Amino acid sequence: MDLGLTGKSAVVTGASKGIGLAVVQALAKEGAYVLAGARSITPELTTLIEGGSVEFFAVDLATPQGPKALIDKALTARGVDILVNNVGAVTPRPDGVASVTDADWDSTLNLTLMAAVRTIRAAMPGLMISGGSIITISSVNAALPDPLVADYSAAKAALSNYCKSLSKDVGTHGIRVNTISPGPVETALWLGATGVAQTISHAVGGTPEEVAAAAAAQAVTGRFTRPHEVADLVLMLASDRSANITGADFRIDGGLIPTL
């Protein structure tokens, strides 16, 4: 299926690894030019850059000026047709909700919510002229509050709510705004040396592998989502084949959430 993405210009945040890297790879494969924003480059991104359709921009999106700097770079290059907000982080709180300090809340809300808000705000003038697609990676935790990640759950709920509001505001300008809400994904965020599985295993016992297996077993499919599966969904939402889809959230969790 031709998704019509050849020649489109995309910006991806949190692009150096995990879901973000998979999205960059998928967009480049479909013929899009991709500006990949992250704090540091990775060997995988270097390989993509050598292919000629990906450019890297070093940026700290947790800073107030970072998102605008990234978008300014995109606008001076080829513009923005597709914006994928992926940057975010989660810190498990095994000591409970009361252990989350004001500084913890500020950090989580800043990177998980405000980085996307600032990036979208910077991109909006250009998108108002040309239209385009904004795709934001939210989480099942937006609708599945978890005391282990209470601040992250709240930030993702706010992010999804914001994107829904935005879709109503900019739809008449030809801008589509949708969110994707993955469950656990096979990335370092869950499975890495400092990931969720490792943190939980240190707090409650068991091996990280056992923690991850227990989490995967909660899904109907019995496994984590894979990064490329999220990226495939991004491609569809970026394409004009989804031209009348906006204000929607797409859950990709292997049936983890059993309700409507």
N, C-alpha and C positions, 0 to 999 in steps of 0.2 A: 504494500500500500504506500503510495506516494503521499507524504504528509505535507508537502509543500513548504518545507523549512529551508531549502537551499537558498543561500543568499541572505537569510534573515540574520539579524544581529541580536545576540543574547548576552545577558549579564547573569552570572551565577555567583552567589555569595557562599562562603564556607566551602570553597571549591577544591580544596587540596586533598580531601580524602572522603571516604564513606559515601553517603548519598550524593553530596555535592560533586565529588569526582565522577561518580557514575553518570550524573546528569550532564556534566561537561563532555564526557566521552560519547554519550548518546546523541547530544545535539551536534557535536562535530561530525559524527558518523553520518548524520542526516543532511550534512552540507551547510550547517549554520556556522557563522563566525561567533566565537565565544570569548568574552572577556571574563576570566576566572579570577575572582577576588578572594584572597585569603592572607593570613599573616605571613606565611612562609610557603615556599614552593616545595614540591615533592618530586621524586623521580618520575612518578606516573604523569604528573603535569608536564614535566620537562619533555617527555616523549611526545605528548600531544602537541606541545608548542613546536617541536621540530617538524611536525606534520603540516604546519602552516596555517591552520584554521583556528588556533587557540592562542590567546595572549594572556599573560599573567600580570596581575597588578597587586603588588604587596600593599596590604591595607589592614589596619586594626579597626574592625567594624564596631568595636565596643566604645570607640571614641565618638564624640558628637560630630567631628568633622570627617571621619572615615567614610561613611556612606556617600556623602556628597562628593568626596574626592574620587571615589570609584565611578560614580555616575558621570562626573565631569570628564573623566578619562574616556568613558564609553561614547559620550556625545562628541568629543573631538575626534574620535576614530570613525565609527560607523553608525552611531545612534543606538537606540534601544527599541527593539521590536518585542523582545521577550525578557522578562525579569523573573528570575527564580530566587526567592528568598529562602535560603537553606541554613544560614549560620545560626548556631544555637549551642547550648551546652546543658548538661544535666548533672547534678551532684546528688547522689543518694543521701538521705538524712536518717541513718539508722537509729539516731538518738531521739527521733520524734520531731513533730512539728515545732514544739517549743524551743528546740535547739537552733532553729533558723534565725539568725541575727538580722538586724536591719541591713548590715553590709551584705549579707547573703542575698536578701531580697533585692537590694539595689543592683547587685551583680547579675542576678538571674533575669530580672525585668529588663535591664539595660540591653543585654546581649540577645535574649530570646524574643523580646517584644520590640524594644525601641530601635534596635538595629534595622529591623524590617520597616518600621514606621519611617525612619529617617531616609532609608534607601528609596522607598516608594515616593516619599515627598520630593526627593531630589529628582526622580525620574519623571514625575507627573507632568511638568511643562512640555517635555518632548513627547510624551505619550498622548497628551491632549491634542496634539497636532496630527499625529500619525495613527493613533490607535495602537493596540497591541494586547499582549497577554501577560498578566501578573499571576505567577503561581507561587504560593507560599507553603513551605513544608511545616505543617503543624504537628499534631500528635494525637493518638487515641486518648492521651491523658487530658486533652481538652474536655473530653466528655466522660473520662474515667478517673476522677480525682483519686490520688494515691498518697497517703501520708508519708510514704517513703520519699516521694518527690513532690511535696506539696507546693513549693514555690514554682517549680517547673510546670506542674499541672495548671496552676493559676495563670502563669504567664502564657501558656499555650491556649488556654481558654480565652484570654484577652486578645491574643493574636487572631484566633479564628473569628471572634466577634468583630474585631476591627476590620478584617478583610470582608466580612459580610456587609458591614456598613459601607465600606469603600465601594463595593460592587454596585450598590444602589446609587452612589453619588456620581460615578464616572461611566456608567453603562451607556448613557446617551452620547458619550464621546467616542464610542467604539472600543473602549477598554474593557477587557474581560478580566475578572478577578476571581480566582478559585483557590481552594486549599486542598492539600493532601494530608491525611492523618494516618501515618504508619503506626503499627504496633512495633514490638521489638524487631530490630533490623540487624543483620549480620555485619556490624561495623565495630570499630574500636570503641565507640561510645558504650556499647554493651559488652563486647568481648575482649577489649584491650587490657593491657597491663594495669591500667587505672580505671577500667570501665565499671559499669554497674555490677556485673557478675562478680568481679574481684572484690569490690567494696562490700557487697552483701555477704560474701563468703567470709570475709574477715570479721564482720560484725556478728553473724549468727551461726557460723560454722559451715562445714561442708566445703567442697571444692568449687571453684568458679564454674567448672564444667557441669557439676550437679545443679548449681543455681540456674545456669542457662538452660539446662535440659528441663527443669521444672517450669521455667517461664515459657519455653516453647510448647510444653505439654498443655498449656492453658488454651492454645489455639486449636481450632477444629482440625487444621491441617497438620498440627503437631510439629511445626517448625517456625523459625523466624522468617520474616520477609527478607529477600535479597536486594541489595542496592539497585541492581539493574532493573528489578521489577518496579521500583518506585520511579526510576528514570523513564521507563517505558510509559508510565502514566503521565509524567511531565510532558513527554513528546506529544501525546495525544491532546493534552490541554493547551499546549503551545500552538498547535496546528489549527488552521482555519476549518478543519473538519469538525472542530468543536465550536464553531462560530456562534452558536446560540446557547452556549453553556457559560453561565456566569453566576457568581454568588453561591456556588455549590462546594460541598466538601466531599472528598472521595476517601473513604476509609480503606486501607490496605493492611489488614491485620490477621489474615488467615482465619477469620471468624472468632477472634478473641472476644470482642464485645458481642454478646448473644442477643441483644435487644435491638429494636429499630432505632 
